[in-house]
């Protein structure tokens, strides 16, 4: 598949939802492991008893950055990388908004919408996606992140 064909195919999907991931439970063990790795051990994340007493939600909550970090894993269920791509590189984010905390034990899933495709030199495309992490049974998402992915194609033979 040539980049030109891939670009044309992708451009037909700009503005469209590309897919939705499976549900994933964000349990207390996951939150505790994230706290240990990032050294972010605020009580609202790891002290279950105190959170039950003092938190407005009555529960511990996932770190916002834990929720954000789930995007690459959840995107595995949404196959939007074009054929012929040799590698993808996380190129950053244009916008990240944390809209609602994820309570320990909640289930989340990801909605991916393609918002843009730009050629970036020979054999590269910049893919822009809106990534919305939904919380089961909640009307407001946990977060919305406009992410950038650089897709690099193998050079033509």
PyMOL commands that set and color helices and strands:
alter all, ss='L'
color gray80, all
select helices_A, chain A and resi 3-11+28-38+43-46+48-54+64-69+71-77
alter helices_A, ss='H'
color red, helices_A
select strands_A, chain A and resi 17-20+24-26+85-98+106-119+124-135+143-153
alter strands_A, ss='S'
color yellow, strands_A
deselect
rebuild
show_as cartoon
